[in-house]
Amino acid sequence: MHVFASVILVDERGWLLLQERDEHPAIAPDCWSLVGGHVDEGEDPDDAAYRELAEETGLRLEPPTLRPWRAFPVVHPAYGTDDLIRVYAAATTATDADIVLGEGRQIVFVEPAALPALRVGEAASLILPEFLASDRYQELLR
Protein backbone atom coordinates (compact mmCIF):
# COMPACT_ATOMS: atom_id res chain seq x y z
CA MET A 1 0.00 0.00 0.00
CA HIS A 2 1.17 3.48 -0.91
CA VAL A 3 0.06 6.55 1.03
CA PHE A 4 -0.45 9.83 -0.80
CA ALA A 5 -1.01 13.37 0.50
CA SER A 6 -3.18 15.62 -1.66
CA VAL A 7 -4.06 19.27 -1.17
CA ILE A 8 -7.16 21.23 -2.11
CA LEU A 9 -6.77 25.00 -1.88
CA VAL A 10 -9.91 27.13 -2.21
CA ASP A 11 -9.43 30.67 -3.48
CA GLU A 12 -11.50 33.74 -2.65
CA ARG A 13 -13.94 32.92 -5.50
CA GLY A 14 -14.48 29.37 -4.24
CA TRP A 15 -12.41 27.90 -7.08
CA LEU A 16 -10.18 24.87 -6.48
CA LEU A 17 -6.46 24.57 -7.20
CA LEU A 18 -6.01 21.66 -9.63
CA GLN A 19 -3.17 20.26 -11.69
CA GLU A 20 -3.44 19.30 -15.34
CA ARG A 21 -1.07 16.33 -15.46
CA ASP A 22 1.05 15.69 -18.53
CA GLU A 23 1.44 12.37 -20.35
CA HIS A 24 4.33 11.10 -18.19
CA PRO A 25 2.93 10.01 -14.79
CA ALA A 26 1.77 6.44 -14.19
CA ILE A 27 -1.30 7.74 -12.36
CA ALA A 28 -3.89 9.84 -14.22
CA PRO A 29 -1.80 10.90 -17.24
CA ASP A 30 -3.38 13.70 -19.30
CA CYS A 31 -6.01 14.29 -16.60
CA TRP A 32 -6.86 16.97 -14.09
CA SER A 33 -6.00 15.98 -10.55
CA LEU A 34 -5.27 17.23 -7.07
CA VAL A 35 -1.88 18.65 -6.17
CA GLY A 36 0.05 16.10 -4.14
CA GLY A 37 2.01 12.89 -4.25
CA HIS A 38 3.65 10.02 -2.40
CA VAL A 39 4.31 10.18 1.31
CA ASP A 40 7.97 9.17 1.58
CA GLU A 41 9.08 6.28 3.78
CA GLY A 42 9.07 7.49 7.39
CA GLU A 43 7.55 10.88 6.44
CA ASP A 44 4.55 12.24 8.30
CA PRO A 45 1.60 12.68 5.88
CA ASP A 46 1.06 16.23 7.18
CA ASP A 47 4.66 17.11 6.28
CA ALA A 48 4.25 15.44 2.89
CA ALA A 49 1.24 17.64 2.10
CA TYR A 50 3.25 20.82 2.70
CA ARG A 51 6.25 19.43 0.80
CA GLU A 52 4.23 18.34 -2.23
CA LEU A 53 2.39 21.68 -2.37
CA ALA A 54 5.69 23.57 -2.34
CA GLU A 55 7.36 21.28 -4.90
CA GLU A 56 4.48 21.38 -7.36
CA THR A 57 3.28 24.98 -6.97
CA GLY A 58 5.99 27.01 -5.23
CA LEU A 59 3.44 27.88 -2.52
CA ARG A 60 4.95 27.55 0.95
CA LEU A 61 2.34 27.50 3.68
CA GLU A 62 3.04 27.33 7.38
CA PRO A 63 1.47 24.71 9.65
CA PRO A 64 -1.30 24.47 10.69
CA THR A 65 -2.71 26.11 7.52
CA LEU A 66 -3.47 22.76 5.85
CA ARG A 67 -6.02 20.82 7.85
CA PRO A 68 -6.70 17.14 7.26
CA TRP A 69 -10.11 16.63 5.70
CA ARG A 70 -10.57 12.95 4.80
CA ALA A 71 -8.73 9.80 3.77
CA PHE A 72 -9.86 7.93 0.66
CA PRO A 73 -8.99 4.33 -0.16
CA VAL A 74 -8.23 4.02 -3.88
CA VAL A 75 -7.00 1.38 -6.29
CA HIS A 76 -4.13 2.40 -8.55
CA PRO A 77 -4.04 -0.09 -11.43
CA ALA A 78 -0.70 1.36 -12.59
CA TYR A 79 0.85 0.13 -9.33
CA GLY A 80 -1.45 -2.85 -8.78
CA THR A 81 -2.05 -1.68 -5.22
CA ASP A 82 -4.80 -0.58 -2.89
CA ASP A 83 -3.65 2.82 -1.67
CA LEU A 84 -4.74 5.61 0.65
CA ILE A 85 -5.02 9.30 -0.24
CA ARG A 86 -4.99 11.70 2.71
CA VAL A 87 -6.66 14.94 1.61
CA TYR A 88 -5.86 18.31 3.18
CA ALA A 89 -7.77 21.54 2.55
CA ALA A 90 -7.33 25.24 3.21
CA ALA A 91 -8.50 28.63 2.03
CA THR A 92 -5.96 30.80 0.24
CA THR A 93 -5.51 34.31 -1.09
CA ALA A 94 -3.11 32.96 -3.75
CA THR A 95 -3.94 33.42 -7.43
CA ASP A 96 -2.82 31.71 -10.62
CA ALA A 97 -0.07 34.33 -10.89
CA ASP A 98 1.43 33.06 -7.61
CA ILE A 99 1.87 29.50 -8.89
CA VAL A 100 5.33 28.36 -9.99
CA LEU A 101 4.70 25.23 -12.03
CA GLY A 102 6.85 22.39 -10.74
CA GLU A 103 5.07 19.45 -12.33
CA GLY A 104 2.47 18.78 -15.04
CA ARG A 105 1.10 21.01 -17.82
CA GLN A 106 -0.48 23.62 -15.59
CA ILE A 107 -1.71 24.23 -12.07
CA VAL A 108 -4.54 26.74 -11.86
CA PHE A 109 -7.66 27.56 -9.91
CA VAL A 110 -10.69 25.95 -11.55
CA GLU A 111 -14.31 26.99 -11.19
CA PRO A 112 -16.27 24.04 -9.76
CA ALA A 113 -18.93 24.43 -12.47
CA ALA A 114 -16.23 23.71 -15.09
CA LEU A 115 -15.34 20.28 -13.64
CA PRO A 116 -17.85 18.24 -15.70
CA ALA A 117 -16.20 19.44 -18.93
CA LEU A 118 -12.70 18.43 -17.79
CA ARG A 119 -11.03 15.03 -18.05
CA VAL A 120 -10.59 14.41 -14.32
CA GLY A 121 -8.49 11.52 -12.98
CA GLU A 122 -10.19 8.61 -11.27
CA ALA A 123 -9.24 9.49 -7.69
CA ALA A 124 -10.02 13.19 -8.14
CA SER A 125 -13.39 12.29 -9.68
CA LEU A 126 -14.25 10.49 -6.42
CA ILE A 127 -12.84 13.14 -4.08
CA LEU A 128 -13.93 16.43 -5.67
CA PRO A 129 -17.74 15.91 -5.64
CA GLU A 130 -17.58 14.86 -1.99
CA PHE A 131 -15.43 17.85 -1.13
CA LEU A 132 -17.73 20.30 -2.93
CA ALA A 133 -20.72 18.86 -1.02
CA SER A 134 -18.90 18.98 2.31
CA ASP A 135 -19.16 21.28 5.29
CA ARG A 136 -15.41 21.88 4.96
CA TYR A 137 -15.83 23.46 1.52
CA GLN A 138 -18.59 25.68 2.90
CA GLU A 139 -16.30 26.72 5.77
CA LEU A 140 -13.52 27.66 3.35
CA LEU A 141 -15.73 29.85 1.17
CA ARG A 142 -15.26 33.52 1.92
C-alpha positions in Angstrom: 0.0 0.0 0.0 1.2 3.5 -0.9 0.1 6.5 1.0 -0.4 9.8 -0.8 -1.0 13.4 0.5 -3.2 15.6 -1.7 -4.1 19.3 -1.2 -7.2 21.2 -2.1 -6.8 25.0 -1.9 -9.9 27.1 -2.2 -9.4 30.7 -3.5 -11.5 33.7 -2.7 -13.9 32.9 -5.5 -14.5 29.4 -4.2 -12.4 27.9 -7.1 -10.2 24.9 -6.5 -6.5 24.6 -7.2 -6.0 21.7 -9.6 -3.2 20.3 -11.7 -3.4 19.3 -15.3 -1.1 16.3 -15.5 1.1 15.7 -18.5 1.4 12.4 -20.3 4.3 11.1 -18.2 2.9 10.0 -14.8 1.8 6.4 -14.2 -1.3 7.7 -12.4 -3.9 9.8 -14.2 -1.8 10.9 -17.2 -3.4 13.7 -19.3 -6.0 14.3 -16.6 -6.9 17.0 -14.1 -6.0 16.0 -10.6 -5.3 17.2 -7.1 -1.9 18.6 -6.2 0.1 16.1 -4.1 2.0 12.9 -4.3 3.7 10.0 -2.4 4.3 10.2 1.3 8.0 9.2 1.6 9.1 6.3 3.8 9.1 7.5 7.4 7.5 10.9 6.4 4.6 12.2 8.3 1.6 12.7 5.9 1.1 16.2 7.2 4.7 17.1 6.3 4.2 15.4 2.9 1.2 17.6 2.1 3.3 20.8 2.7 6.3 19.4 0.8 4.2 18.3 -2.2 2.4 21.7 -2.4 5.7 23.6 -2.3 7.4 21.3 -4.9 4.5 21.4 -7.4 3.3 25.0 -7.0 6.0 27.0 -5.2 3.4 27.9 -2.5 4.9 27.6 0.9 2.3 27.5 3.7 3.0 27.3 7.4 1.5 24.7 9.7 -1.3 24.5 10.7 -2.7 26.1 7.5 -3.5 22.8 5.9 -6.0 20.8 7.8 -6.7 17.1 7.3 -10.1 16.6 5.7 -10.6 13.0 4.8 -8.7 9.8 3.8 -9.9 7.9 0.7 -9.0 4.3 -0.2 -8.2 4.0 -3.9 -7.0 1.4 -6.3 -4.1 2.4 -8.5 -4.0 -0.1 -11.4 -0.7 1.4 -12.6 0.8 0.1 -9.3 -1.4 -2.8 -8.8 -2.0 -1.7 -5.2 -4.8 -0.6 -2.9 -3.6 2.8 -1.7 -4.7 5.6 0.6 -5.0 9.3 -0.2 -5.0 11.7 2.7 -6.7 14.9 1.6 -5.9 18.3 3.2 -7.8 21.5 2.5 -7.3 25.2 3.2 -8.5 28.6 2.0 -6.0 30.8 0.2 -5.5 34.3 -1.1 -3.1 33.0 -3.7 -3.9 33.4 -7.4 -2.8 31.7 -10.6 -0.1 34.3 -10.9 1.4 33.1 -7.6 1.9 29.5 -8.9 5.3 28.4 -10.0 4.7 25.2 -12.0 6.8 22.4 -10.7 5.1 19.4 -12.3 2.5 18.8 -15.0 1.1 21.0 -17.8 -0.5 23.6 -15.6 -1.7 24.2 -12.1 -4.5 26.7 -11.9 -7.7 27.6 -9.9 -10.7 25.9 -11.6 -14.3 27.0 -11.2 -16.3 24.0 -9.8 -18.9 24.4 -12.5 -16.2 23.7 -15.1 -15.3 20.3 -13.6 -17.9 18.2 -15.7 -16.2 19.4 -18.9 -12.7 18.4 -17.8 -11.0 15.0 -18.0 -10.6 14.4 -14.3 -8.5 11.5 -13.0 -10.2 8.6 -11.3 -9.2 9.5 -7.7 -10.0 13.2 -8.1 -13.4 12.3 -9.7 -14.2 10.5 -6.4 -12.8 13.1 -4.1 -13.9 16.4 -5.7 -17.7 15.9 -5.6 -17.6 14.9 -2.0 -15.4 17.9 -1.1 -17.7 20.3 -2.9 -20.7 18.9 -1.0 -18.9 19.0 2.3 -19.2 21.3 5.3 -15.4 21.9 5.0 -15.8 23.5 1.5 -18.6 25.7 2.9 -16.3 26.7 5.8 -13.5 27.7 3.3 -15.7 29.9 1.2 -15.3 33.5 1.9 
